Amino acid sequence: MAPAPDSSQREAARNLDIMKRLREVEEAILARAPEHDLEPSLDRISAVMELAGDPQHTFRVIHLTGTNGKTTTARVVESILREMGLTTGRFTSPHLHTMLERIAIGGRNIEAEKFLAAYDEVIDLVDIVDARSVAEGGPRMTYFEVLVAVAYAAFADAPVDVAIVEVGMGGSWDATNVADGTVSVITPIALDHQHFLGNTEPDIALEKSGIIKADGIAVSALQADPAVSAILRDRAEEVGAQLAVEGEQFGIEAADVAVGGQALTVRGLAATYEDLFLPFHGTHMAQNAAVAIAAVEAFLGGGEQPLDLEVLKAGLAAATSPGRLEVVRRSPTVLVDAAHNPAGARALRDGLNEAFTFTRLVGVIAILKDKDATEMLEVLEPVLDEVVVSRTTSPRAMRPNDLAEIARGVFGDSRVTVVEDLPDALDQAAALADQGGVGGGVLATGSVVTAAEVRMLLGVTDA
């Protein structure tokens, strides 16, 4: 007769069952329409939330939109609020390595068991709404809509004091917008997802401004197009919200390169904060931090009460933003960055110039086929000595030969190498970087998927 399993064996078996079920649930969610294939509407997610008892109204919300910088800003806001003793929820997208990254509670990715419990709470309601929508000739709920429902259920169950929620795309009709943000945050707006959001920055701003809610406070990053700023002001005035703008009510007073990041002085809404350390590189990251500080001030005291300096310092120093101008290896130095549009490429280029000095920098470039590869490469050309073009495992990846044709038009034939498989491309880039002797480096960029897959190839999977 076999001996009874001990407690460690039972726990191992239980964990195996949880992981098996998680894979099944992830596959079911992934089988739905993806994030970039959607029908703009809040009807379906609103119906699910109503059937669930509107869990999104059981906690306060800081809601973020924009084109670039949303995830970093959300993570900095979260880190500061956690340091202040609040229980936080965080919803961001896309993920680098696992779907669980999108939902965080208390600064940690949601546990698989809690994710499954929240999924079980909403999936029967999702099925009801799916059936109703299909019967009326509409679509099933998308991948993203289901994850929003799971996140809001998980935050209510935790419970959290505040949820820091990043839109998936847009604003007005983004599924996250069934929640009302006490504070709305608009990071820099640029061209991206034009087929859904519009072909000009003002068109995109009009859609994104829909997260600004009545009687709330909106915090806007510095916008390159004055017409964008005007649209945000008009929306705030229309709904009776206060608007705080970087460069007017708050902003960076000083920023200096420091070991592992930068030293900042930030003028907030209620006070000026000196001797801050931010563990990120680049002016764009400092601006993200300034926006985050203003958002926290707006959330906690309506922008009128200074934050405790020591708590703020600790919150900033503890912030993380994986995949954003991140050093993932030394000898040679390998950087990854999730830049996936021209505005992101410009921020990346400027951050490289500000914080790094390479004798030779080789790019590993893999871009999705619906992105503006030409302009991205033109932006990065001055900082890259050579490029190795490749592709990720994404079905949306541009074919290497097609990307190489574009790259040759920007860099010239002699500076472009084509390597089909990303692992081999990374090896080739490292060898080319080493030809520059000490001080050579590799930059892997072009999409979130590129950053994620290079991180994994180098054994970095935390996020």
Secondary structure by P-SEA (a helix, b strand, c coil): ccccccaaaaaaaaaaaaaaaaaaaaaaaaaccccccccccaaaaaaaaaaaccccccccccccccccaaaaaaaaaaaaaaaaccbbbbbbcccccccccccccccccccaaaaaaaaaacaaaaaaaaaaaaaaccccccaaaaaaaaaaaaaaaaccccccccccccccccccccbbbcbbbbccccccccccccccaaaaaaaaaccccccbbbbbcccccaaaaaaaaaaaaaabbbbbbccccccccbbbbcccccccccccccccccccccccccaaaaaaaaaaaaaaaaacccccccccaaaaaaaaaaccccccccccccccbbbbbccccaaaaaaaaaaaaccccccbbbbbcccccccaaaaaaaaacccccbbbbbcccccccccaaaaaaaaaaccccccbbbbccaaaaaaaaaaaaaccccccbbbbbccaaaaaaaaaaaccccc
